[in-house]
Amino acid sequence: MFDRLPNTPNSDAVIAAAIGEELDRQKTQIELIASENIVSPDVMAAQGSVLTN
């Protein structure tokens, strides 16, 4: 799992759950909107979370 926010579950469980659900959604569903783009893991790591997408 993407673990760039290791303290989030301790400080805000609701946000941690939302980020986890978004990661699962991105892994299992396809985006059919031409303007949508999924960033590379390196860019995501640099920007901090799956919410970049």
Jmol script that loads the backbone (N, CA, C; Angstrom):
load data "model"
ATOM      1  N   MET A   1       0.830  -1.190   0.000  1.00  0.00           N
ATOM      2  CA  MET A   1       0.000   0.000   0.000  1.00  0.00           C
ATOM      3  C   MET A   1       0.868   1.244   0.000  1.00  0.00           C
ATOM      4  N   PHE A   2       0.327   2.290  -0.530  1.00  0.00           N
ATOM      5  CA  PHE A   2       0.992   3.580  -0.554  1.00  0.00           C
ATOM      6  C   PHE A   2       1.056   4.102   0.870  1.00  0.00           C
ATOM      7  N   ASP A   3       2.264   4.315   1.389  1.00  0.00           N
ATOM      8  CA  ASP A   3       2.403   4.710   2.785  1.00  0.00           C
ATOM      9  C   ASP A   3       3.257   5.963   2.911  1.00  0.00           C
ATOM     10  N   ARG A   4       2.825   7.033   2.289  1.00  0.00           N
ATOM     11  CA  ARG A   4       3.553   8.295   2.372  1.00  0.00           C
ATOM     12  C   ARG A   4       3.075   9.148   3.535  1.00  0.00           C
ATOM     13  N   LEU A   5       1.977   8.756   4.155  1.00  0.00           N
ATOM     14  CA  LEU A   5       1.426   9.512   5.278  1.00  0.00           C
ATOM     15  C   LEU A   5       1.290   8.588   6.485  1.00  0.00           C
ATOM     16  N   PRO A   6       2.420   8.092   7.008  1.00  0.00           N
ATOM     17  CA  PRO A   6       2.343   7.077   8.061  1.00  0.00           C
ATOM     18  C   PRO A   6       1.674   7.553   9.345  1.00  0.00           C
ATOM     19  N   ASN A   7       1.666   8.841   9.616  1.00  0.00           N
ATOM     20  CA  ASN A   7       1.053   9.337  10.851  1.00  0.00           C
ATOM     21  C   ASN A   7      -0.418   9.699  10.700  1.00  0.00           C
ATOM     22  N   THR A   8      -0.913   9.727   9.482  1.00  0.00           N
ATOM     23  CA  THR A   8      -2.301  10.131   9.261  1.00  0.00           C
ATOM     24  C   THR A   8      -3.304   9.252  10.010  1.00  0.00           C
ATOM     25  N   PRO A   9      -3.157   7.917  10.005  1.00  0.00           N
ATOM     26  CA  PRO A   9      -4.141   7.112  10.752  1.00  0.00           C
ATOM     27  C   PRO A   9      -4.203   7.481  12.236  1.00  0.00           C
ATOM     28  N   ASN A  10      -3.081   7.915  12.792  1.00  0.00           N
ATOM     29  CA  ASN A  10      -3.062   8.290  14.204  1.00  0.00           C
ATOM     30  C   ASN A  10      -3.667   9.667  14.440  1.00  0.00           C
ATOM     31  N   SER A  11      -3.490  10.572  13.488  1.00  0.00           N
ATOM     32  CA  SER A  11      -3.960  11.939  13.700  1.00  0.00           C
ATOM     33  C   SER A  11      -5.343  12.204  13.102  1.00  0.00           C
ATOM     34  N   ASP A  12      -5.694  11.498  12.035  1.00  0.00           N
ATOM     35  CA  ASP A  12      -7.005  11.717  11.410  1.00  0.00           C
ATOM     36  C   ASP A  12      -7.439  10.451  10.680  1.00  0.00           C
ATOM     37  N   ALA A  13      -8.144   9.610  11.383  1.00  0.00           N
ATOM     38  CA  ALA A  13      -8.561   8.320  10.828  1.00  0.00           C
ATOM     39  C   ALA A  13      -9.507   8.474   9.644  1.00  0.00           C
ATOM     40  N   VAL A  14     -10.326   9.514   9.629  1.00  0.00           N
ATOM     41  CA  VAL A  14     -11.270   9.725   8.526  1.00  0.00           C
ATOM     42  C   VAL A  14     -10.513  10.037   7.240  1.00  0.00           C
ATOM     43  N   ILE A  15      -9.522  10.921   7.314  1.00  0.00           N
ATOM     44  CA  ILE A  15      -8.713  11.258   6.138  1.00  0.00           C
ATOM     45  C   ILE A  15      -7.916  10.045   5.681  1.00  0.00           C
ATOM     46  N   ALA A  16      -7.334   9.306   6.613  1.00  0.00           N
ATOM     47  CA  ALA A  16      -6.575   8.103   6.257  1.00  0.00           C
ATOM     48  C   ALA A  16      -7.460   7.100   5.528  1.00  0.00           C
ATOM     49  N   ALA A  17      -8.687   6.922   5.995  1.00  0.00           N
ATOM     50  CA  ALA A  17      -9.616   5.993   5.338  1.00  0.00           C
ATOM     51  C   ALA A  17      -9.982   6.489   3.947  1.00  0.00           C
ATOM     52  N   ALA A  18     -10.213   7.788   3.810  1.00  0.00           N
ATOM     53  CA  ALA A  18     -10.566   8.351   2.497  1.00  0.00           C
ATOM     54  C   ALA A  18      -9.426   8.179   1.505  1.00  0.00           C
ATOM     55  N   ILE A  19      -8.194   8.392   1.953  1.00  0.00           N
ATOM     56  CA  ILE A  19      -7.034   8.216   1.076  1.00  0.00           C
ATOM     57  C   ILE A  19      -6.906   6.751   0.671  1.00  0.00           C
ATOM     58  N   GLY A  20      -7.094   5.845   1.610  1.00  0.00           N
ATOM     59  CA  GLY A  20      -7.033   4.418   1.298  1.00  0.00           C
ATOM     60  C   GLY A  20      -8.102   3.998   0.307  1.00  0.00           C
ATOM     61  N   GLU A  21      -9.310   4.517   0.480  1.00  0.00           N
ATOM     62  CA  GLU A  21     -10.399   4.203  -0.451  1.00  0.00           C
ATOM     63  C   GLU A  21     -10.118   4.765  -1.843  1.00  0.00           C
ATOM     64  N   GLU A  22      -9.551   5.955  -1.909  1.00  0.00           N
ATOM     65  CA  GLU A  22      -9.216   6.545  -3.212  1.00  0.00           C
ATOM     66  C   GLU A  22      -8.132   5.729  -3.904  1.00  0.00           C
ATOM     67  N   LEU A  23      -7.144   5.269  -3.162  1.00  0.00           N
ATOM     68  CA  LEU A  23      -6.100   4.428  -3.740  1.00  0.00           C
ATOM     69  C   LEU A  23      -6.707   3.146  -4.301  1.00  0.00           C
ATOM     70  N   ASP A  24      -7.588   2.511  -3.547  1.00  0.00           N
ATOM     71  CA  ASP A  24      -8.251   1.294  -4.028  1.00  0.00           C
ATOM     72  C   ASP A  24      -9.062   1.574  -5.294  1.00  0.00           C
ATOM     73  N   ARG A  25      -9.781   2.695  -5.316  1.00  0.00           N
ATOM     74  CA  ARG A  25     -10.580   3.053  -6.488  1.00  0.00           C
ATOM     75  C   ARG A  25      -9.694   3.230  -7.713  1.00  0.00           C
ATOM     76  N   GLN A  26      -8.556   3.913  -7.537  1.00  0.00           N
ATOM     77  CA  GLN A  26      -7.660   4.146  -8.664  1.00  0.00           C
ATOM     78  C   GLN A  26      -7.040   2.844  -9.172  1.00  0.00           C
ATOM     79  N   LYS A  27      -6.816   1.894  -8.278  1.00  0.00           N
ATOM     80  CA  LYS A  27      -6.225   0.614  -8.678  1.00  0.00           C
ATOM     81  C   LYS A  27      -7.216  -0.286  -9.406  1.00  0.00           C
ATOM     82  N   THR A  28      -8.509  -0.129  -9.121  1.00  0.00           N
ATOM     83  CA  THR A  28      -9.490  -1.088  -9.632  1.00  0.00           C
ATOM     84  C   THR A  28     -10.432  -0.551 -10.699  1.00  0.00           C
ATOM     85  N   GLN A  29     -10.419   0.746 -10.948  1.00  0.00           N
ATOM     86  CA  GLN A  29     -11.343   1.320 -11.922  1.00  0.00           C
ATOM     87  C   GLN A  29     -10.579   2.072 -13.002  1.00  0.00           C
ATOM     88  N   ILE A  30     -11.184   2.176 -14.149  1.00  0.00           N
ATOM     89  CA  ILE A  30     -10.572   2.878 -15.266  1.00  0.00           C
ATOM     90  C   ILE A  30     -11.201   4.267 -15.391  1.00  0.00           C
ATOM     91  N   GLU A  31     -10.387   5.248 -15.729  1.00  0.00           N
ATOM     92  CA  GLU A  31     -10.875   6.607 -15.964  1.00  0.00           C
ATOM     93  C   GLU A  31     -11.056   6.784 -17.468  1.00  0.00           C
ATOM     94  N   LEU A  32     -12.251   7.114 -17.894  1.00  0.00           N
ATOM     95  CA  LEU A  32     -12.527   7.277 -19.316  1.00  0.00           C
ATOM     96  C   LEU A  32     -12.674   8.742 -19.712  1.00  0.00           C
ATOM     97  N   ILE A  33     -12.220   9.630 -18.864  1.00  0.00           N
ATOM     98  CA  ILE A  33     -12.254  11.058 -19.155  1.00  0.00           C
ATOM     99  C   ILE A  33     -10.918  11.423 -19.794  1.00  0.00           C
ATOM    100  N   ALA A  34     -10.959  11.921 -21.019  1.00  0.00           N
ATOM    101  CA  ALA A  34      -9.721  12.186 -21.762  1.00  0.00           C
ATOM    102  C   ALA A  34      -8.786  13.145 -21.042  1.00  0.00           C
ATOM    103  N   SER A  35      -9.323  14.069 -20.292  1.00  0.00           N
ATOM    104  CA  SER A  35      -8.473  15.048 -19.618  1.00  0.00           C
ATOM    105  C   SER A  35      -7.860  14.523 -18.327  1.00  0.00           C
ATOM    106  N   GLU A  36      -8.294  13.369 -17.859  1.00  0.00           N
ATOM    107  CA  GLU A  36      -7.754  12.806 -16.628  1.00  0.00           C
ATOM    108  C   GLU A  36      -6.429  12.118 -16.916  1.00  0.00           C
ATOM    109  N   ASN A  37      -5.509  12.225 -15.980  1.00  0.00           N
ATOM    110  CA  ASN A  37      -4.200  11.623 -16.136  1.00  0.00           C
ATOM    111  C   ASN A  37      -3.750  11.086 -14.785  1.00  0.00           C
ATOM    112  N   ILE A  38      -3.252   9.872 -14.767  1.00  0.00           N
ATOM    113  CA  ILE A  38      -2.728   9.279 -13.544  1.00  0.00           C
ATOM    114  C   ILE A  38      -1.215   9.474 -13.550  1.00  0.00           C
ATOM    115  N   VAL A  39      -0.709  10.076 -12.499  1.00  0.00           N
ATOM    116  CA  VAL A  39       0.721  10.383 -12.440  1.00  0.00           C
ATOM    117  C   VAL A  39       1.535   9.138 -12.122  1.00  0.00           C
ATOM    118  N   SER A  40       2.820   9.214 -12.415  1.00  0.00           N
ATOM    119  CA  SER A  40       3.722   8.104 -12.112  1.00  0.00           C
ATOM    120  C   SER A  40       3.939   8.030 -10.600  1.00  0.00           C
ATOM    121  N   PRO A  41       4.351   6.862 -10.094  1.00  0.00           N
ATOM    122  CA  PRO A  41       4.618   6.738  -8.656  1.00  0.00           C
ATOM    123  C   PRO A  41       5.671   7.731  -8.153  1.00  0.00           C
ATOM    124  N   ASP A  42       6.679   8.035  -8.964  1.00  0.00           N
ATOM    125  CA  ASP A  42       7.713   8.985  -8.543  1.00  0.00           C
ATOM    126  C   ASP A  42       7.146  10.385  -8.344  1.00  0.00           C
ATOM    127  N   VAL A  43       6.280  10.811  -9.258  1.00  0.00           N
ATOM    128  CA  VAL A  43       5.654  12.132  -9.123  1.00  0.00           C
ATOM    129  C   VAL A  43       4.723  12.141  -7.918  1.00  0.00           C
ATOM    130  N   MET A  44       3.966  11.066  -7.740  1.00  0.00           N
ATOM    131  CA  MET A  44       3.059  10.987  -6.605  1.00  0.00           C
ATOM    132  C   MET A  44       3.836  11.067  -5.286  1.00  0.00           C
ATOM    133  N   ALA A  45       4.962  10.366  -5.220  1.00  0.00           N
ATOM    134  CA  ALA A  45       5.781  10.414  -4.010  1.00  0.00           C
ATOM    135  C   ALA A  45       6.290  11.825  -3.755  1.00  0.00           C
ATOM    136  N   ALA A  46       6.664  12.508  -4.823  1.00  0.00           N
ATOM    137  CA  ALA A  46       7.165  13.871  -4.681  1.00  0.00           C
ATOM    138  C   ALA A  46       6.073  14.821  -4.208  1.00  0.00           C
ATOM    139  N   GLN A  47       4.854  14.588  -4.627  1.00  0.00           N
ATOM    140  CA  GLN A  47       3.761  15.482  -4.257  1.00  0.00           C
ATOM    141  C   GLN A  47       3.040  15.055  -2.988  1.00  0.00           C
ATOM    142  N   GLY A  48       3.251  13.839  -2.548  1.00  0.00           N
ATOM    143  CA  GLY A  48       2.790  13.479  -1.222  1.00  0.00           C
ATOM    144  C   GLY A  48       1.659  12.498  -1.035  1.00  0.00           C
ATOM    145  N   SER A  49       0.743  12.344  -1.995  1.00  0.00           N
ATOM    146  CA  SER A  49      -0.345  11.401  -1.742  1.00  0.00           C
ATOM    147  C   SER A  49      -1.103  11.063  -3.017  1.00  0.00           C
ATOM    148  N   VAL A  50      -1.994  10.094  -2.916  1.00  0.00           N
ATOM    149  CA  VAL A  50      -2.808   9.693  -4.060  1.00  0.00           C
ATOM    150  C   VAL A  50      -3.830  10.747  -4.434  1.00  0.00           C
ATOM    151  N   LEU A  51      -4.019  11.736  -3.589  1.00  0.00           N
ATOM    152  CA  LEU A  51      -4.967  12.797  -3.905  1.00  0.00           C
ATOM    153  C   LEU A  51      -4.471  13.684  -5.036  1.00  0.00           C
ATOM    154  N   THR A  52      -3.202  13.522  -5.434  1.00  0.00           N
ATOM    155  CA  THR A  52      -2.659  14.232  -6.589  1.00  0.00           C
ATOM    156  C   THR A  52      -3.501  13.946  -7.824  1.00  0.00           C
ATOM    157  N   ASN A  53      -4.007  12.705  -7.924  1.00  0.00           N
ATOM    158  CA  ASN A  53      -4.806  12.317  -9.078  1.00  0.00           C
ATOM    159  C   ASN A  53      -6.174  12.942  -9.009  1.00  0.00           C
TER     160      ASN A  53
END
end "model"
wireframe off; spacefill off
backbone 0.3
color backbone group
